[in-house]
Amino acid sequence: MLFNKPLSYGKLSGGIYDFEFEGDELPRHTHDETTVHISIVARGSFKMVGDGWEMVAKCGDVVDFDVGQYHAFIALEDNSRLINIIK
């Protein structure tokens, strides 16, 4: 199961996503210029997929998304955590 908690710290905003089990997924989506984000893998690892690309991101990795870039996250380990910070 996927849990989402809003993140707000001064001028920073975004979300903390906890993926309880391996295989939990944040489905394919995109963002406009007001919601585009970077993603930080805080715990565990993820398969990230988009239009024509795929990668594995591990704890400590940072991924910078562009406006309109489709992406999805699939947990590769139980208890994985992703932090998204809006740019």
Backbone as CSV, one residue per row, in Angstrom:
resi,resn,N_x,N_y,N_z,CA_x,CA_y,CA_z,C_x,C_y,C_z
1,MET,0.836,-1.173,0.000,0.000,0.000,0.000,0.888,1.245,0.000
2,LEU,0.433,2.255,-0.682,1.162,3.518,-0.813,0.528,4.561,0.102
3,PHE,1.381,5.226,0.893,0.925,6.288,1.783,1.581,7.592,1.362
4,ASN,0.816,8.691,1.381,1.316,10.005,0.978,1.083,10.999,2.100
5,LYS,2.152,11.733,2.444,2.050,12.786,3.457,2.578,14.068,2.835
6,PRO,1.788,15.158,2.861,2.278,16.426,2.315,3.525,16.902,3.067
7,LEU,4.412,17.551,2.333,5.649,18.087,2.889,5.614,19.601,2.761
8,SER,5.830,20.295,3.869,5.894,21.745,3.854,6.952,22.168,4.861
9,TYR,7.973,22.883,4.352,9.067,23.334,5.207,9.530,24.680,4.685
10,GLY,9.079,25.758,5.317,9.401,27.094,4.816,8.846,27.269,3.414
11,LYS,9.719,27.601,2.471,9.302,27.789,1.074,9.232,26.476,0.299
12,LEU,9.703,25.372,0.891,9.687,24.075,0.218,8.348,23.384,0.412
13,SER,7.907,22.697,-0.637,6.708,21.873,-0.530,6.882,20.647,-1.408
14,GLY,6.056,19.667,-1.151,6.131,18.430,-1.915,5.369,17.340,-1.198
15,GLY,5.925,16.134,-1.223,5.261,15.009,-0.586,6.240,13.920,-0.201
16,ILE,5.878,13.196,0.855,6.631,12.024,1.289,5.773,10.816,0.953
17,TYR,6.332,9.884,0.218,5.606,8.704,-0.232,6.253,7.471,0.369
18,ASP,5.474,6.743,1.167,5.938,5.492,1.760,5.277,4.330,1.034
19,PHE,6.105,3.430,0.525,5.665,2.253,-0.210,5.842,1.062,0.736
20,GLU,4.743,0.553,1.245,4.799,-0.480,2.271,5.421,-1.785,1.764
21,PHE,5.089,-2.160,0.547,5.535,-3.450,0.031,6.231,-3.324,-1.318
22,GLU,7.156,-4.229,-1.580,7.750,-4.356,-2.909,6.616,-4.504,-3.917
23,GLY,6.698,-3.764,-5.021,5.658,-3.819,-6.046,4.616,-2.725,-5.920
24,ASP,4.545,-2.053,-4.754,3.639,-0.903,-4.642,4.050,0.143,-5.678
25,GLU,3.069,0.814,-6.254,3.349,1.700,-7.392,2.653,3.045,-7.272
26,LEU,3.378,4.090,-7.649,2.793,5.405,-7.901,2.635,5.467,-9.413
27,PRO,1.404,5.413,-9.916,1.176,5.261,-11.361,1.752,6.395,-12.208
28,ARG,1.878,6.097,-13.489,2.409,7.026,-14.495,1.627,8.333,-14.466
29,HIS,2.374,9.436,-14.419,1.767,10.766,-14.377,2.789,11.790,-14.855
30,THR,2.355,13.032,-14.955,3.240,14.120,-15.369,2.875,15.368,-14.570
31,HIS,3.691,16.406,-14.713,3.471,17.647,-13.979,3.636,18.853,-14.894
32,ASP,2.946,19.942,-14.515,3.152,21.201,-15.229,4.226,22.010,-14.497
33,GLU,4.427,23.247,-14.934,5.510,24.062,-14.362,5.277,24.428,-12.898
34,THR,4.060,24.264,-12.383,3.798,24.589,-10.977,3.948,23.403,-10.039
35,THR,4.058,22.192,-10.607,4.136,21.001,-9.754,5.307,20.080,-10.085
36,VAL,6.158,20.457,-11.043,7.293,19.612,-11.408,8.233,19.510,-10.199
37,HIS,8.878,18.357,-10.041,9.632,18.092,-8.815,10.949,17.363,-9.068
38,ILE,11.740,17.330,-8.009,12.851,16.391,-7.938,12.404,15.273,-7.004
39,SER,12.963,14.093,-7.179,12.657,12.963,-6.304,13.937,12.507,-5.628
40,ILE,13.853,12.282,-4.337,14.976,11.789,-3.549,14.575,10.441,-2.968
41,VAL,15.373,9.419,-3.227,15.112,8.108,-2.639,15.691,8.131,-1.228
42,ALA,14.803,8.146,-0.243,15.220,8.247,1.152,15.435,6.883,1.803
43,ARG,14.785,5.864,1.242,14.903,4.516,1.808,14.517,3.513,0.733
44,GLY,15.236,2.419,0.649,14.914,1.362,-0.306,15.390,1.678,-1.710
45,SER,14.643,1.175,-2.699,14.980,1.414,-4.101,13.719,1.338,-4.955
46,PHE,13.825,1.942,-6.147,12.673,2.055,-7.037,13.068,1.797,-8.479
47,LYS,12.148,1.217,-9.210,12.207,1.209,-10.664,11.398,2.417,-11.094
48,MET,12.026,3.304,-11.867,11.342,4.478,-12.396,11.214,4.291,-13.898
49,VAL,10.023,4.529,-14.410,9.773,4.338,-15.837,9.058,5.551,-16.410
50,GLY,9.278,5.784,-17.687,8.626,6.873,-18.398,8.492,6.518,-19.855
51,ASP,8.252,7.509,-20.676,8.128,7.294,-22.113,9.500,7.017,-22.707
52,GLY,9.779,5.755,-22.981,11.028,5.375,-23.637,12.237,5.287,-22.723
53,TRP,12.054,5.321,-21.428,13.183,5.187,-20.515,12.783,4.404,-19.265
54,GLU,13.803,3.871,-18.614,13.619,3.103,-17.387,14.925,3.169,-16.614
55,MET,14.841,3.262,-15.291,16.054,3.288,-14.478,15.753,2.727,-13.096
56,VAL,16.806,2.340,-12.393,16.693,1.946,-10.996,17.361,3.028,-10.168
57,ALA,16.658,3.491,-9.138,17.195,4.511,-8.231,17.257,3.907,-6.834
58,LYS,18.401,4.096,-6.177,18.636,3.526,-4.849,18.717,4.631,-3.807
59,CYS,18.710,4.242,-2.551,18.762,5.184,-1.439,19.881,6.204,-1.644
60,GLY,19.523,7.471,-1.559,20.473,8.560,-1.751,20.456,9.153,-3.147
61,ASP,19.852,8.471,-4.110,19.786,8.988,-5.478,18.766,10.131,-5.578
62,VAL,19.072,11.079,-6.451,18.192,12.219,-6.726,17.901,12.222,-8.220
63,VAL,16.624,12.371,-8.574,16.211,12.407,-9.974,15.487,13.726,-10.213
64,ASP,15.894,14.451,-11.251,15.352,15.767,-11.586,14.445,15.620,-12.805
65,PHE,13.148,15.835,-12.625,12.192,15.687,-13.718,11.948,17.017,-14.413
66,ASP,11.668,16.927,-15.711,11.326,18.095,-16.523,9.809,18.255,-16.584
67,VAL,9.348,19.449,-16.858,7.924,19.714,-17.062,7.422,18.793,-18.179
68,GLY,6.289,18.144,-17.938,5.677,17.298,-18.950,6.298,15.921,-19.116
69,GLN,7.311,15.583,-18.321,7.981,14.279,-18.440,7.183,13.228,-17.665
70,TYR,6.615,12.253,-18.393,5.858,11.189,-17.754,6.790,10.306,-16.943
71,HIS,6.290,9.849,-15.769,7.088,8.976,-14.927,6.181,8.206,-13.967
72,ALA,6.685,7.060,-13.523,6.011,6.225,-12.530,7.090,5.638,-11.627
73,PHE,6.694,5.250,-10.414,7.618,4.677,-9.444,7.077,3.335,-8.976
74,ILE,7.937,2.320,-8.957,7.578,0.995,-8.467,8.615,0.601,-7.421
75,ALA,8.146,0.307,-6.196,9.056,-0.066,-5.120,9.696,-1.419,-5.411
76,LEU,11.013,-1.496,-5.237,11.743,-2.745,-5.412,12.034,-3.426,-4.080
77,GLU,11.681,-2.758,-2.977,11.892,-3.306,-1.637,10.718,-2.891,-0.758
78,ASP,10.401,-3.714,0.236,9.435,-3.321,1.248,9.947,-2.072,1.967
79,ASN,9.022,-1.249,2.444,9.333,-0.094,3.284,10.226,0.931,2.582
80,SER,10.000,1.161,1.305,10.764,2.167,0.558,10.107,3.535,0.731
81,ARG,10.935,4.581,0.680,10.420,5.950,0.849,10.984,6.855,-0.235
82,LEU,10.098,7.678,-0.783,10.442,8.654,-1.816,10.011,10.025,-1.327
83,ILE,10.875,11.016,-1.475,10.538,12.393,-1.131,10.574,13.218,-2.409
84,ASN,9.446,13.844,-2.716,9.346,14.724,-3.878,9.330,16.165,-3.393
85,ILE,10.192,16.997,-3.980,10.245,18.409,-3.648,9.938,19.199,-4.903
86,ILE,8.918,20.039,-4.838,8.520,20.849,-5.985,9.581,21.907,-6.237
87,LYS,9.944,22.057,-7.516,10.993,23.018,-7.898,10.439,24.419,-7.978
